[in-house]
Amino acid sequence: MRIVNKAGAVTVGIVLIVALAGCAPATKPLADPTPGRTLETPSPTPTSATRPALSDLVLSPDGIGPLRIGSPVPDQPSDIAVVAWDQSECDGSGAWIAAYPDGPTIYGPGMPFEFAVQNKAESLSFINIQSPDIKTATGVSLGSTLAQLTAAYPALGAPTYEAQTNVYVLRGTRGQLVFEVGRDGSAMAAADVGTIVNLRVEQAGATAPGSIYGNDAGGGICPAPQ
């Protein structure tokens, strides 16, 4: 702090007092010697943490990035959170949405991932992946081929055969990662046959999961009507 006084002797006295005060432990902020002036509060040190890119959100049977099946959405600072609560969604009931701009998905422009919960504190039960930028640690994503899937997970069991897809499951500690692969001989577009057309994380169950491809089951950001 710079002190300006008309009398030099007064200036020397104040400087000496300030110097001596600096030698003792400060138990409270020092008062500004100039009446009527407000001390400036130092700005907080900016954090180096930033929101991870979609490609950095590793997908596993336990969840995606910091989102974990069986746990509530993490309470993170808004500048690094991967989701945000939007009270305007679901007719004013509010919903968690991806904290990323809408972008290309295999279904057209939209959210990179979505899930529905009844309230802010509810534990996650499923996460529906929509962006091919989100991959497993082995590089599998929406649009990957069946050959790429089985090469990445050679221990993957036999699928459950559904009308349009074959459903493969990779089980984990908290949940399971479900891959739906377009089935040959179905009404599916030829380009989708043999590729992953639905990818989601959900709670592990006693029975094999079915197909949700092409319908609204398990999808959307608003909870299903009770």
C-alpha positions as CSV (number, residue, x, y, z in Angstrom):
1,M,0.0,0.0,0.0
2,R,1.4,3.4,-0.9
3,I,0.9,6.1,1.8
4,V,1.0,9.8,0.8
5,N,1.3,12.5,3.6
6,K,2.2,16.2,3.5
7,A,4.4,15.9,6.5
8,G,7.5,13.7,6.0
9,A,7.9,12.9,9.7
10,V,4.4,11.5,9.9
11,T,5.1,9.3,6.9
12,V,8.3,7.9,8.6
13,G,6.3,7.1,11.8
14,I,3.6,5.3,9.9
15,V,6.0,3.3,7.9
16,L,7.9,2.2,11.0
17,I,4.7,1.1,12.7
18,V,3.6,-0.9,9.7
19,A,7.1,-2.5,9.5
20,L,7.0,-3.5,13.1
21,A,3.4,-4.9,12.8
22,G,4.6,-7.1,10.0
23,C,6.9,-8.9,12.4
24,A,4.1,-10.2,14.6
25,P,1.5,-12.8,13.6
26,A,-1.6,-11.2,12.3
27,T,-4.8,-12.3,14.0
28,K,-7.1,-10.0,12.0
29,P,-6.9,-7.8,8.9
30,L,-5.0,-4.5,9.4
31,A,-7.1,-1.4,9.2
32,D,-6.5,1.0,6.3
33,P,-4.7,4.0,7.7
34,T,-6.6,6.3,5.3
35,P,-10.1,6.9,6.6
36,G,-12.9,6.3,4.1
37,R,-10.9,4.1,1.7
38,T,-11.9,0.5,1.0
39,L,-9.2,-2.1,0.8
40,E,-9.2,-4.2,-2.3
41,T,-9.8,-7.9,-1.8
42,P,-7.4,-10.1,-3.8
43,S,-9.1,-12.1,-6.6
44,P,-9.3,-15.8,-6.0
45,T,-6.6,-17.8,-7.7
46,P,-8.2,-19.2,-10.9
47,T,-8.4,-23.0,-11.1
48,S,-6.7,-24.9,-13.8
49,A,-9.5,-27.5,-13.9
50,T,-11.7,-27.4,-16.9
51,R,-14.7,-29.5,-18.1
52,P,-13.3,-32.7,-19.8
53,A,-13.9,-33.1,-23.5
54,L,-16.4,-35.7,-24.5
55,S,-13.6,-37.9,-25.8
56,D,-12.1,-37.9,-22.3
57,L,-15.2,-39.3,-20.6
58,V,-14.3,-43.0,-20.4
59,L,-17.3,-45.3,-20.7
60,S,-17.4,-48.4,-18.6
61,P,-19.9,-50.8,-16.9
62,D,-19.7,-48.5,-13.9
63,G,-20.6,-45.3,-15.7
64,I,-19.2,-42.5,-17.7
65,G,-16.5,-40.1,-16.4
66,P,-17.5,-39.0,-12.9
67,L,-21.1,-40.3,-13.3
68,R,-21.5,-43.6,-11.5
69,I,-24.4,-46.1,-11.6
70,G,-25.9,-46.3,-8.1
71,S,-24.6,-42.9,-7.0
72,P,-26.1,-39.4,-7.2
73,V,-24.8,-36.9,-9.7
74,P,-21.5,-35.5,-8.3
75,D,-21.7,-31.9,-6.9
76,Q,-19.0,-30.2,-8.9
77,P,-18.2,-26.5,-9.7
78,S,-20.1,-25.5,-12.7
79,D,-17.0,-24.8,-14.8
80,I,-15.9,-28.5,-14.6
81,A,-19.3,-30.3,-14.2
82,V,-20.3,-32.6,-17.0
83,V,-24.0,-32.1,-16.2
84,A,-26.2,-29.2,-15.2
85,W,-29.6,-29.0,-13.6
86,D,-32.1,-27.2,-15.8
87,Q,-35.3,-26.4,-13.9
88,S,-37.2,-25.5,-17.1
89,E,-37.1,-29.1,-18.3
90,C,-39.8,-31.7,-17.9
91,D,-42.6,-29.2,-17.6
92,G,-40.9,-27.3,-14.8
93,S,-40.0,-30.3,-12.7
94,G,-36.4,-29.9,-13.7
95,A,-33.9,-32.4,-15.1
96,W,-30.2,-33.1,-15.3
97,I,-28.8,-32.4,-18.8
98,A,-25.4,-32.8,-20.3
99,A,-23.3,-29.7,-19.8
100,Y,-22.2,-29.8,-23.4
101,P,-23.8,-28.2,-26.5
102,D,-26.0,-30.3,-28.7
103,G,-24.0,-32.0,-31.5
104,P,-24.1,-34.8,-34.0
105,T,-25.3,-38.1,-32.7
106,I,-26.2,-41.3,-34.6
107,Y,-29.8,-40.2,-34.2
108,G,-29.3,-36.6,-35.5
109,P,-28.5,-33.4,-33.6
110,G,-28.9,-33.8,-29.9
111,M,-27.4,-34.3,-26.4
112,P,-24.3,-36.4,-26.3
113,F,-25.8,-38.5,-23.4
114,E,-28.9,-38.4,-21.3
115,F,-30.5,-40.0,-18.2
116,A,-33.6,-39.4,-16.1
117,V,-33.9,-39.0,-12.4
118,Q,-36.8,-38.1,-10.1
119,N,-34.9,-35.4,-8.2
120,K,-31.4,-34.0,-7.8
121,A,-30.3,-36.4,-5.1
122,E,-31.6,-39.6,-6.8
123,S,-29.0,-42.2,-7.7
124,L,-28.3,-42.9,-11.4
125,S,-29.8,-46.1,-12.8
126,F,-28.9,-45.7,-16.4
127,I,-27.0,-43.5,-18.9
128,N,-27.9,-43.5,-22.5
129,I,-25.0,-42.7,-24.8
130,Q,-25.8,-40.8,-28.0
131,S,-22.5,-39.3,-29.2
132,P,-19.9,-41.5,-31.0
133,D,-17.2,-39.3,-29.3
134,I,-17.8,-41.1,-26.1
135,K,-15.8,-44.3,-26.0
136,T,-14.7,-47.2,-23.7
137,A,-11.1,-47.5,-22.7
138,T,-10.6,-49.9,-25.6
139,G,-12.0,-47.4,-28.1
140,V,-15.5,-49.0,-28.6
141,S,-18.3,-46.5,-29.3
142,L,-21.5,-46.1,-31.2
143,G,-20.9,-47.0,-34.8
144,S,-18.1,-49.5,-33.9
145,T,-18.5,-52.9,-35.7
146,L,-19.2,-56.2,-34.2
147,A,-15.7,-57.3,-35.1
148,Q,-14.2,-54.3,-33.2
149,L,-16.4,-55.1,-30.2
150,T,-15.5,-58.7,-29.9
151,A,-11.8,-57.9,-30.5
152,A,-11.9,-55.4,-27.7
153,Y,-13.8,-57.8,-25.4
154,P,-13.0,-61.4,-26.4
155,A,-14.6,-62.8,-23.3
156,L,-18.0,-61.2,-24.2
157,G,-20.7,-63.8,-24.0
158,A,-23.3,-64.8,-26.5
159,P,-25.9,-62.1,-27.3
160,T,-29.6,-61.9,-26.6
161,Y,-31.4,-62.0,-29.9
162,E,-34.0,-59.3,-30.4
163,A,-36.2,-58.3,-33.4
164,Q,-33.7,-55.7,-34.7
165,T,-30.6,-56.1,-32.7
166,N,-28.3,-58.6,-30.9
167,V,-27.7,-57.4,-27.3
168,Y,-24.3,-57.9,-25.7
169,V,-23.6,-57.2,-22.1
170,L,-20.3,-56.4,-20.3
171,R,-20.9,-56.6,-16.5
172,G,-19.0,-54.5,-14.0
173,T,-18.9,-53.8,-10.3
174,R,-21.7,-51.2,-10.2
175,G,-23.6,-51.9,-13.4
176,Q,-23.4,-53.2,-16.9
177,L,-22.5,-51.9,-20.3
178,V,-25.0,-52.8,-23.0
179,F,-24.2,-52.9,-26.7
180,E,-27.0,-53.3,-29.2
181,V,-25.7,-54.5,-32.6
182,G,-27.8,-54.1,-35.7
183,R,-29.2,-57.5,-36.8
184,D,-28.9,-58.9,-40.3
185,G,-32.3,-59.8,-41.8
186,S,-34.2,-57.2,-39.8
187,A,-35.8,-54.1,-41.2
188,M,-32.8,-52.0,-40.1
189,A,-30.9,-50.0,-42.7
190,A,-28.1,-52.0,-44.3
191,A,-25.5,-49.5,-43.1
192,D,-26.4,-50.2,-39.5
193,V,-26.3,-54.0,-39.7
194,G,-23.3,-55.3,-37.8
195,T,-22.6,-52.0,-36.0
196,I,-23.4,-50.8,-32.5
197,V,-26.6,-48.8,-32.8
198,N,-27.4,-48.4,-29.1
199,L,-25.0,-48.1,-26.2
200,R,-26.0,-47.6,-22.5
201,V,-24.9,-48.2,-18.9
202,E,-27.6,-49.5,-16.6
203,Q,-28.0,-51.3,-13.3
204,A,-27.0,-55.0,-13.4
205,G,-30.0,-57.3,-13.3
206,A,-30.6,-61.0,-12.9
207,T,-31.9,-61.3,-16.4
208,A,-30.3,-60.3,-19.7
209,P,-31.3,-56.8,-20.8
210,G,-33.6,-56.5,-23.8
211,S,-33.5,-54.0,-26.7
212,I,-34.5,-50.4,-26.4
213,Y,-33.3,-49.5,-29.9
214,G,-36.0,-47.7,-31.9
215,N,-38.3,-47.0,-29.0
216,D,-38.5,-44.6,-26.0
217,A,-37.9,-47.2,-23.3
218,G,-35.1,-46.0,-21.0
219,G,-34.5,-42.9,-23.0
220,G,-35.1,-39.2,-22.5
221,I,-34.2,-36.8,-19.7
222,C,-37.6,-36.8,-18.0
223,P,-38.7,-39.6,-15.7
224,A,-41.4,-41.9,-17.0
225,P,-44.9,-41.2,-15.8
226,Q,-45.7,-43.1,-12.6
